[in-house]
């Protein structure tokens, strides 16, 4: 189909992939695929919590495929300026922020009680005396621990890891698996993302163990440690 996904030339004869794409086409034509759109990280976290909670009702039949490219840092809604950026500081922003209020905002966002309005007395943007602009970015709250522990604890969870430095991809994938408790991590390097994919999964029957395989659609399979 000219308007649908195209297979890589080396995968055209894959009966498994072709069958999966046919099933996807049927689901789309029947309007059985629910697409939840979002524009900001705040909307994404709320939608993720809602969808994951619903998925939890499926028990071990559930599959969470977390492929969204979410920024590591953001400006919380409660700290965004309500007006345009000024060329100088007119002294309209007063007060000081605290790390505790930022932490509370992040926790509320994950818990579902964050309304996007609170989170601090001082805006993240300020004009310095020399005329330069300073912007403070805050860490995006980690939703994966809550997803695995509370929202859908029995679901099979897959996450993704994209890096520009290939030397740290394996280490960061293993760290993500250890800290978040996901079952499988799909990683790739930006420069070769269309040719190679790194798959790390837990060893069968071992909660703390793991094994990994580097799969290359262009040909062959390179075993990991």
C-alpha positions, 0 to 999 in steps of 0.5 A, spaced: 500 500 500 502 506 497 499 510 503 501 505 509 508 503 512 513 500 507 518 494 509 525 495 509 528 491 502 531 486 506 524 484 510 520 484 505 519 477 505 518 476 512 511 473 513 511 475 520 511 482 519 507 482 513 502 479 517 502 484 523 502 490 518 495 487 515 492 486 522 494 493 523 491 495 517 484 492 519 484 495 526 485 502 523 480 501 518 475 498 523 477 505 527 479 500 533 485 504 534 485 509 540 490 515 538 491 519 544 494 526 542 498 530 546 502 537 545 506 538 552 509 533 557 504 535 562 499 532 557 503 526 556 504 524 563 496 525 564 494 521 558 500 516 560 497 515 567 490 514 565 491 509 559 496 505 564 491 505 569 486 502 564 491 497 561 492 495 568 485 491 568 488 487 563 493 484 568 498 480 565 495 480 558 497 488 557 503 490 554 506 497 555 510 500 549 513 506 551 516 509 545 514 517 546 520 521 545 519 525 552 524 531 553 529 530 560 527 537 562 522 542 561 519 548 564 513 546 569 506 550 567 506 553 574 513 557 572 512 559 565 511 566 564 504 569 562 507 574 558 512 575 552 519 576 553 521 583 555 528 586 553 529 588 560 527 586 567 522 591 569 522 588 576 515 585 576 517 578 578 518 577 585 519 572 590 524 566 590 523 558 589 525 552 593 527 545 591 522 542 595 516 546 591 519 543 585 519 536 588 512 537 590 510 539 583 513 533 580 510 528 585 503 531 584 504 531 577 505 523 577 500 522 582 495 525 578 493 531 582 498 536 578 493 541 575 499 545 571 498 551 575 502 551 582 509 549 583 513 555 585 513 563 586 518 565 581 518 564 574 523 559 570 525 565 566 529 571 568 533 577 565 540 578 568 543 585 570 547 584 563 541 583 559 542 576 558 536 571 559 537 565 563 532 560 563 531 554 568 529 547 566 527 542 571 527 535 570 521 531 568 518 527 573 519 519 572 513 516 571 516 509 569 516 507 577 509 508 578 507 505 572 510 498 574 509 499 581 501 502 581 498 503 574 499 496 571 504 492 575 502 486 571 503 488 564 509 487 560 513 493 559 517 495 553 521 502 553 526 505 548 533 508 549 536 513 543 543 515 544 548 519 540 554 516 543 554 508 542 559 507 547 554 508 553 548 505 550 548 498 553 550 501 560 544 506 560 539 501 557 541 496 563 541 502 568 534 503 565 532 496 566 535 496 573 532 502 575 525 502 572 524 494 572 522 494 565 522 487 561 525 489 555 529 495 552 530 497 545 536 502 544 539 505 538 544 510 536 542 516 532 546 515 526 544 508 525 537 508 527 534 505 521 539 500 520 541 497 527 537 496 533 539 494 540 535 489 544 536 488 551 531 483 555 531 480 562 534 472 562 528 467 563 526 466 570 531 471 573 528 477 576 535 480 577 539 477 571 539 480 563 541 478 556 542 482 550 542 481 543 544 486 537 539 485 531 541 488 525 536 488 519 541 489 514 544 482 515 546 478 521 545 478 528 551 479 533 550 476 540 551 480 546 555 478 553 
